[in-house]
Amino acid sequence: MNRSHPLAAGLSVNIANDFSSDISAAGFQASNFKQEGLRMSFLINEVPFTMNALGKHNMENALAAVTVSAQCGVSLEKASLALSKYEGIYRRNQVFGCKKGVWMIDDYAHNPVKCAAAIRSCQPLATKVVSWFQPHGYGPTKFLRKDFVDEIAAALRPQDEIWMSEIFYAGGTAVKDISAADLIQDLQEKGCQAFFIENRNDFLVNAKAHLSEGSVLLLMGARDPSLESFAKQVWEAL
């Protein structure tokens, strides 16, 4: 169980099998997280780990995997060696590269907490993060509107930006009673640098002037099968 989360901690049956990435006591404890460029380092029970990944949430994922593998008989040292060769997952902090001093990263983030985590993961790399998000589903977006706004607003630094294009519609009988523009307006009212660009094909043309050397361009979204080709188009045009 993850003892860093109060609800999960309450389900624990043996603290020796639990893990934690904060001050909570647990059998497997992560500490000393550092993000250095595209590589992170941390300790698990004082054993050093390095991994080619971005964001503290990915350290927490690794910690959970190490905890399970240790209970299957894999030593922390062997787990450390394996994770040092980790090459990442498609559309999870997928680094396209750096062009004109701007890093571009594509991420499957699609709910409030994941979007916030994706934004935060890029901040150690950049003086400024320009993020773009395409929500999916009118019902889910309406239900999670406040959470999206609160989580993204809390993640953005004063210099960071969030851009959104219109909600992805997969067909069916959905009631289109909300727009991504509504979320952007809410974010603007919280003082965030937030922009609505209805057609995503117009995004880069409008956002280019907001990018400078040392920036990260972060693309986020899910469910839409054309997001892969969209990311490639943005990368080519960057």
C-alpha positions in Angstrom: 0.0 0.0 0.0 1.0 3.6 -0.7 1.3 5.1 2.8 1.8 8.5 1.3 -1.9 8.6 0.5 -4.2 8.6 3.6 -6.9 6.5 1.9 -4.5 3.8 0.7 -2.7 3.8 4.0 -5.9 2.9 5.8 -6.0 -0.4 3.8 -2.6 -1.6 4.9 -2.2 -5.0 6.5 1.6 -5.0 6.9 3.7 -1.9 7.0 6.7 -3.8 5.9 5.1 -4.4 2.5 4.1 -0.8 2.1 5.9 2.1 0.3 6.1 5.8 0.8 7.6 8.9 -0.9 7.2 11.3 2.0 7.8 11.1 5.8 5.3 8.3 6.3 6.9 5.2 7.8 6.9 2.2 5.3 9.0 -0.8 4.5 10.1 0.8 1.3 11.0 4.5 1.5 12.0 6.8 -1.4 14.0 9.9 -0.7 16.4 12.4 -2.2 14.6 12.9 -5.4 16.5 15.0 -7.9 15.6 15.9 -11.5 18.7 16.7 -13.6 17.7 17.3 -17.2 16.0 14.3 -18.6 17.4 12.0 -15.9 16.3 11.6 -12.3 18.0 10.1 -9.3 16.6 9.0 -5.9 17.2 6.6 -3.1 15.0 3.6 -2.0 16.0 2.4 1.4 19.3 4.2 0.9 20.0 2.2 -2.4 20.7 4.7 -5.2 18.5 4.7 -8.3 18.7 6.6 -11.6 16.1 6.6 -14.4 15.6 8.3 -17.7 12.2 9.9 -16.9 10.6 13.1 -15.9 8.6 14.0 -12.8 8.3 12.9 -9.2 5.2 10.9 -10.1 7.4 8.6 -12.2 9.7 8.0 -9.2 6.6 7.1 -7.2 5.6 4.6 -10.0 9.1 3.1 -9.9 8.9 2.9 -6.1 5.7 0.9 -6.3 7.2 -1.5 -8.9 10.4 -1.9 -6.8 8.3 -2.7 -3.8 6.3 -5.5 -5.6 9.5 -6.9 -7.2 11.3 -7.0 -3.9 8.5 -9.1 -2.4 9.0 -11.5 -5.4 12.6 -11.9 -4.5 14.3 -9.2 -6.7 16.9 -7.3 -4.8 16.9 -3.5 -4.7 20.3 -3.5 -6.4 19.0 -5.6 -9.3 15.9 -3.4 -9.6 18.2 -0.3 -9.7 20.2 -1.8 -12.5 17.1 -2.6 -14.5 15.6 0.9 -14.0 18.8 2.6 -15.1 18.1 1.1 -18.5 14.5 2.2 -18.6 13.6 3.8 -22.0 10.2 5.2 -21.3 6.7 4.5 -22.5 5.0 5.8 -25.7 3.2 9.1 -25.1 4.2 9.2 -21.4 6.6 12.2 -21.2 7.7 11.2 -24.7 10.5 13.5 -25.6 10.5 14.4 -29.3 13.7 16.4 -29.0 15.0 20.0 -28.8 14.6 22.4 -31.7 15.6 26.1 -31.6 16.2 25.7 -27.9 12.7 24.5 -27.2 12.1 21.0 -25.9 8.9 19.3 -27.1 7.2 16.6 -25.0 4.1 14.6 -25.7 2.0 13.1 -22.9 -1.1 11.0 -22.5 -2.3 13.1 -19.5 -6.0 13.5 -19.7 -7.4 13.9 -16.2 -6.8 16.8 -13.7 -4.1 15.2 -11.6 -2.3 13.7 -14.6 -2.3 17.0 -16.4 -0.9 18.8 -13.3 1.8 16.1 -12.9 2.8 16.4 -16.6 3.2 20.1 -16.3 5.2 19.9 -13.1 7.5 17.2 -14.5 8.6 19.6 -17.3 9.3 22.6 -15.0 12.9 21.6 -13.9 13.8 21.5 -17.6 12.5 24.9 -18.5 12.3 28.6 -17.6 8.8 28.4 -19.1 6.3 25.6 -19.9 3.8 26.2 -22.7 1.3 23.4 -22.4 -1.5 22.4 -24.7 -4.4 20.2 -23.8 -7.3 18.7 -25.7 -10.0 17.5 -23.3 -12.1 14.5 -24.4 -15.7 13.8 -23.7 -18.3 16.5 -22.9 -19.7 14.6 -19.9 -16.3 14.0 -18.3 -15.1 17.5 -18.9 -18.2 19.0 -17.4 -18.0 16.7 -14.4 -14.3 17.4 -13.8 -14.4 21.1 -14.7 -13.5 22.4 -11.2 -10.9 19.8 -10.7 -9.2 20.6 -14.0 -9.1 24.3 -13.2 -7.9 23.8 -9.6 -5.2 21.3 -10.4 -3.8 23.0 -13.5 -3.9 26.5 -11.8 -1.9 25.1 -8.8 0.7 23.5 -11.1 1.4 26.5 -13.3 4.1 28.9 -12.4 3.5 32.6 -13.1 5.4 32.4 -16.4 3.9 29.1 -17.5 0.9 28.9 -20.0 -2.0 26.6 -20.7 -3.6 26.4 -24.1 -6.7 24.3 -24.8 -8.5 23.3 -28.1 -12.1 22.2 -28.3 -13.2 19.0 -26.6 -12.7 15.9 -28.7 -16.0 14.5 -29.8 -16.0 10.7 -30.6 -19.6 10.7 -31.8 -22.8 9.5 -30.1 -25.5 11.4 -28.3 -23.4 13.6 -26.0 -24.9 16.9 -25.0 -22.4 19.6 -26.0 -23.2 21.9 -23.1 -19.6 22.8 -22.2 -16.5 24.0 -24.1 -12.8 24.0 -23.4 -13.2 27.8 -23.6 -15.2 27.6 -20.3 -12.2 26.0 -18.5 -9.9 28.6 -20.0 -12.1 31.4 -18.7 -12.1 29.9 -15.3 -8.3 29.7 -15.4 -8.0 33.3 -16.5 -10.2 34.3 -13.6 -7.6 32.6 -11.3 -4.9 34.8 -12.9 -3.4 32.1 -15.1 -1.9 32.7 -18.5 -4.6 30.6 -20.3 -5.6 30.7 -24.0 -8.4 29.0 -26.0 -7.6 28.0 -29.6 -10.7 26.2 -31.0 -9.0 24.5 -33.9 -5.8 22.7 -32.8 -4.3 23.2 -36.2 -4.1 26.9 -35.4 -2.3 26.3 -32.1 1.4 26.4 -33.0 1.0 29.5 -35.3 -0.4 31.4 -32.4 1.8 29.9 -29.7 5.2 30.3 -31.5 5.6 33.8 -30.3 5.3 32.6 -26.7 8.1 30.1 -27.1 11.8 31.1 -26.5 15.0 29.3 -25.9 14.8 27.3 -22.6 11.0 26.7 -23.0 9.2 23.3 -23.0 6.3 22.8 -25.3 4.1 20.1 -23.7 1.2 18.5 -25.6 -1.4 16.6 -23.6 -4.5 14.5 -24.4 -6.0 11.1 -24.8 -8.6 8.9 -26.5 -8.3 10.8 -29.8 -6.3 8.4 -32.2 -5.1 11.3 -34.3 -3.1 12.9 -31.4 0.0 10.9 -32.5 0.0 12.5 -36.0 -0.8 15.9 -34.5 2.3 15.7 -32.3 4.4 14.9 -35.3 2.9 17.8 -37.3 3.7 20.2 -34.4 7.2 18.9 -34.1 7.9 19.3 -37.8 6.5 22.8 -37.8 8.3 23.9 -34.6 
